[in-house]
């Protein structure tokens, strides 16, 4: 965000202004916090997070449990109990011929390969954004639905390979909670906007989603027949995300079960709210550090102003003049005092917004009104405007 005009006025801010800005940011953030879902996450349609969020596992107890429990069991089986690994082998031939139905559960929860455990844990950590976005109950329903559907697709894919191509797959498929992880790539591709980070060879570019796809490709190529699990996971995620055959209503977590786990397991796996204190900049001098600190406060204040104004606009049904209701911090710095009376400078004319950038935000699924307000608030910075709309 360009702040050359603000830089000259914020070189040596006084302590009272900094305290006022920090209080304004904290108050607006508190009032803009979304309601909690059944298991502690935000309700559907609430706060949306980018794929590069840094809030840790806050409001993601289910993701935290999936990171800790299967990984710990996988390490335990690999290091201390290798003789028990045969009980967790995902053997479809044994399920089909010997009716060992329990392998559909044990063989599809714990990874026996530590490489798969590491990659799937990283992906679950990045996909925790969906638990905050949908709420823990809906996120758990998606994982349950994709887990059940993928088991059916595993059988169908193996039978189709043998019937049409005469290829007999190995009896053992990769074990672990892999199919739901691949299923999460469907909402990740459809609902998380692609924001360019760096341009490389011609049309190729690095985006905020590139690392996630690389991790998925690494997991996809980690074994001989893991592509069967990956395809079945993608198919199940597509069926559940598109609400095909109303599977989202059949394969869902009941409310009583959600409340039970909320009372019992959520206090164990819940994470504390991350600190909201801004770090001092890395400037070479104290004046530069103060300037960077004030610019960061200005940006946080602008985020909170956007969230509060958008909430008021939804309640009142009209558009809000952001500059009139919430003057930015750099305008507060230019307040003149004449004869002991405070006079505020006239508001600048509305910033002209690029229609191309408005169209790009509307392609991501945002309304035109929200796109206009976000671009005006961010000084026509597309990346900052996208973060506005994703985080509020």
C-alpha positions, 0 to 999 in steps of 0.5 A: 500500500502506498503511503508516501503522503502519510509517511511525512506526517507520521515520522514522529507521532505522539503517544496519545495518538498511538494509544487512541489508534490502538484502542480504536483498532481493538474496539472495532475488532472486538465488535466485528468478531463473528458468532461462534458455530456449534463447535466453536468455529464461525458460522457459514457465511461468516469470516473468510480467511486467505490461504496465507493466514497467520492466526494459527489454529485459533477457532480450528479445534477439529483441525488441531485434533486431526493434526495431533492425534493421527500424527501421534498414532502414526509415529507410535506405530512406526517407532514403537509398535511396528508389529501392530501396523498390519492391523491398519493396512488398507486391504480392499481384497480382505474387505471384499473377500474376507468381510474385514469391514473394520479395515475400512475404518482402521486403514483409512485413519492412520498413515503408515508412511511417515512421508504421507503423515507429514504432507497430509498434516501440512495440508490439513493445517492450511485447510483449517481456513475452511473450519473457520469459514464454515464452522466446525460442524459443517467442516466435520460433515464435509470430512465425514461425507468425503471419507465415506464416499471415497471408500465407495469410489475406491471400490468402483475405481479398482473394479473399473480398472479390472473390467475395462483395462484388465489391470489388477491393482495391488491389494493394499492401498495407501493407508491414512486420512488421505481421501478427505485431504484430497477432497478439500482441494475442491472447495480450495480451488473453487472458493479461495481467490487466486492472488498473484505473488510473483511473475515468472516465465511468461504466463506462469506466476506464483500465487498464494495457492502455489505452495498448497498445490505443490504439497498436494502434488508431492502427496499424489506422487508419494506411492504407487497406487495413491492416485486411486485414493486421490481421485476418489477423494477429489470425486467425493469432494466434488459430489459433496461440495456440489450437493449432488444427490443431496449427500450433504444432508444425508452424510452430516454431523447431527446437532446433538453429536456436535454439542457433545463434542463441543462440551467434551473435546473442544476444551482440549483442542481449542487454541488461545486467540493470537496476540493483536500487538503489532511488531515494531518495524525493522527500520534502521532508525527510531523514526523509521520504526515509528513511521512503520508502526503507525502505518501498520496501525493505519492499515489495521484501523482501515480493516476494522473500519471496513468491517464495521461499515459493511456490517452497518450497511447490511443492517441499514440497506444503504451505502455508507460514506467511509471517509465521512464516518471513519476518517483515516489515521493520516487525515487525523494527523492533519487536524489543525488547532486554531484558537483552542478549537479543533477543525477537521479538513474537508474530505477529499473527493471520492477516489476513482476506481478502476473498473477492471479491478472491480470486475476482477473482484466480482469474478471472485464472487464479491458484490459490486458495492463491496468491491467498490468500497474495498478498492476505495478504502485500499487506495486501488490496491487490488491485493489489499482490497482482496484481503479486505473482502476475504477477512471481513 
